[in-house]
Amino acid sequence: MPPASRSSQESAPPAAILYLFATGFLFSCLDSSAKYLVLSGIPTAFISWMRFVEHTLLVLIFFRPWSNPAVFKVRSIPLQFIRGLCLFGSTFFNFYALQTMQLGETITINFAAPMVIAALAGPFLGEWAGWRRWAAIIVAFVGVLIIARPGFGTLNPGLPYSIAAMLSYSFYVLLTRRMAATETPESLIFFSALAPAILMSPAITQAVIPETPLQIVLLLSLGVFGGLGHFLIILAYRKATTAALAPYPFLQIIWMLAFGYFVFDQFPDVYTLCGAVIIIGSGLYVVHRERRSRIRD
């Protein structure tokens, strides 16, 4: 690979980094809003349904498929809906976890996703991990154990939901990688919201009228936070490669810790912080290995 081309693969323009930093802010707003609403007594299933219904409506308004139906043309409807179900699982389980877990704890567990993706990329995508990546995956698992501390005190009831959310997100990313070459970006962002909205439509029976103006605003903002966040991700990856941007999603922990402290007066304990350092370090190592592999190719 020529030096100029190699340099472009390794670096990310400031605009792309800014998009991802803003995405972390929006997703932190989403999680914080959901946590606030759940703690206010609004059913988690209804909150999840509202998030995806709003997302679906925003995509329809923004992309106007009636003016250009080709952008929503799909090759595999089953895979589109399975991918949407994975995103639903990531959101739904995460909202349940937020009932008892801090924002910093849930995002730390989610940072284990790159290692899970690296482990499963072999059977799913034919991208087999070497022993160094497997070592990083094992180290990241140790980080999760430090946070969970099984056998030491009471296990946080939200932890299994947080792990389920992380696994759902990992499969969502794997399917996105697999489908990106054959499906349009517009169809990917649309069906990822439509499938959960249809699946969770019975949740309308659990609808609760918000009691305060703040609850109304937050409930109506969920789709904006989620939909705009995913749109900024698309813009970011149009400006830079996956390898160049891979380290920057970890910046979201800054927003999550800030929201947790200033909104909910919570800050992770020393075990969670230690686990976060280990998981993030393992993730950055995997990113480094993938980048070197791409450069050699």
N, C-alpha and C positions, 0 to 999 in steps of 0.2 A: 504494500500500500504506500503511495507517495506520501511524503511528510505533511504536505498541506492537508490532504484528505484525512490522514491519521489525526492531525491536530483538531480538525473539525469534529471527528468522532469523539475525542476525549473531552472537549470543552462544551459548555452550554452557554448560550447568550443570556445576558442579564434578564431579558424579557421573559424567557422560558422559566428561569429560576423564580422570578417574581410571580408568574402565574401559579407555580406550585406552592409558593409561600402563601399566596392568597387562597389557594385551594385548601391548605391546611387550616387557615382561619375559618373558612366557610364550613368545613367538616367539623371543626371544633364548635362552631355555633350550632350546627345540627345536633351534635351529641349533647351539648349543654342545654339546648332547648328541650330535647327529648327527656333528659334527666329531670329537668324542672317540671315538665308536664306530668311525667310518671309519678314523681313525688307529690304532685298536686292531686293525685287520685284519678287521672284520666287513664283508661285502659291502654296497655301497651299495644295490643292488636289494632286498636282504632288509630293510635298515633302513627303506627307503621303504615296503615292503609292510607291515611291522609298524606303522608310523605310521598307516596308513589302516585297517588291520584294527581296531586299538584304537579309533580314532576312530569307526568304524562301530558297534562294540559299545557304546561309551559313549552314542552317540545313541539306540540302541535301548533301553538301560537307562533313560536319562533321560526320553525322550519316550513310551515305552511305546505304540507304534503299535497294538498289539492292543486297547487300551482306547479308542482314538479314531483309526480308520484314515483319517478325512478329512484329518488334518493332513499325511499323506504322499501325498495325491492330487496327480497331476501332469497338466499340460496337454500337455507335450512331453517324452517320454522321451528321444528323440535329443538334444535340446538339453541336457537334464539330464546325460547321459553325456558330451557334448562339453565341457560346463563342468567336469565332474569330471576329464576328461583334461587340461584346461588347468591345474587345480590340481595334478594329478599331475606334469605337466611342470615346474611352478614348484618343487615340492618335490624331485623327482628330480634335475633339473639343478642346483639349489642345493646339494644334498648332494654331488654330484660336484665342484662348484666349491670346496666347503669343504675338499677334500683338499689343495689347494695355495694357496688364498687365505685371507686373514685375515677374521674376522667383520666388521670395519669396512669392508673392501673390498667384500664381497658386498652388505651392506646399502646401501652408497653407490650401487652399480650399480642396485639395486632401486629407489632413490629416483628414478630416471629414468622409472619407470612412469607417474606422472601426466602427463608430457609425451607419452608414447606414446599414452596413453588419450585425451588431448586431441586428438592428431592423427588417431586412428582413429575418434573419436566421430562425425565427419561421415558417412563411408560406412556405419558400423554403426548409428548411432542418429539420424542427421539433425541432430546438434549440431555445426555447422561452426565451426572455429576461425578467428579473424581473424588479421590480420598480426601483432598484438602477441603472441598466443599462439605463432604459428609462430616468431617471433623468440626467445621463451623456450625453445622446443623445440630450436632450433639452438644456443643458448647451452648448454643442458644436454648436448647431444651433444659440444660442445667439452669440457665437464667430464669426460665419459666418456673422451674421447681423452687428456686429461691423465693420467687414472688408468692407461689402457692403455699410453700412450707408444709407439705403433707406430713401429718403425724405430729405437728407442732401447733397446738391450739386448735381452734375451730376453723374449718375450711370455709372460706367465703362462699356463700351459696350462689353468688353471681359468677364465680370463676368458670364452672363448666359452660355456662352460656357464652362467656367471653371467648373461650377456646373454640366453641362451636362457630361463633361469629368469624373468628380468624380463619378457620378451616373453610368456611363457606366463601370467604373473600378470596382465599387461595385458589379454589376451583373456579371462581369467577374470573380471576386474572388468567388462569390457564386456558379457559375457554375463549377469553378475549384474544389472547395471542393466537390461538388456533384459527379463529374466525376472522381476524383482522384482514387477512389476504383475500377473502371472498365476500365479505359483507361490507356495506357502506358504514361510515361512522355514524350517520344519521339513524340508520336502522338499529345499530348497536345501542345507541343511547335511548332510542324510543322503546324498543322491545324489552330492554332491561327494566324499564319502569312499568310498561303495560302488563307484563306477566304477573308481577307481584300485585298490581292493582286489581287484576281479575281474580287472582287466587284469594286475596284478602277481602273481597267484596262482602262476605258475610259479617265482617267486623263492623259494618254500618249499624248492626243491631246493638253494638256496644257503645254507640255514640253517646257522648256526654257533652252537655252544653257548658262551655267554659264559663267560669264564674267571674273572671276579671278581664279587663281589656288586655292586660299583658298576656294572659293565657290565649286569648283570641289571636293576638299578633303572632305569638310564637307558633301556634298551631298552623296558621296560614303561611308562615315563613319556612316551614320544613322543606317543602318542595323547592323553594327558591335556593335555600342553602345547598341542598343535595344536587339539584339539577345544574345550577350555575357552577358548582364545584366540579362536576364531571365535565362540563363544557370547557372550563379552564384547563383541565387535564388534556383534553383534545388539542387545544391551542398550544399548550406547552410542548406536546410531542410532535406537533407540526414544525416547531422551530428547532428541535434538538432530538438526538437519538435517545433511545431508552437507556443505553449505557451511560451517556453523559448526564442524564437527569436522575439516575438511580439513587444517589445519596440524599437528594433533597427532600423527599417525603418524610424523612426522619425529623425534619424541622418542625413538624406538626406538634411534637411533644412540647415545644415552647408555648404554643397556644393552649394546649390542653392543661398544662400545669398552671398557666395564668388564669384560665377560666375556673379551674378547680379551686384555686386559692381565693380569687376575688369574688366569685359568684357563690360558691358553696362552702367557703372557709375550710377547705380540705387541702392537705399536702401529703404526698406519698411518704411512707415511712422509709427507714434506711434499707430494709430488705427489698422494697419495690425499686428504689433508686439503684441499688446494686444490680438487681436483675435487669433493669433497663439498660445500664451500662454494658452488661454482658451481651444482651440481645442485640442492641444497636451495634456494638463492636463486631459481633458475628455477622450481622447484616451488611455492614460496610466491607467486611472482608470478602463476603460473597460477591458484592458489587465489584470490588477490585479485581477478583479473579475473572468475572465475566468480561470486564473491560479489557483485561490483558488477553483473554482468549479471542475477543473480537479483533483486537489490534493485530494479533498474529495471523488471523485469517485474512 
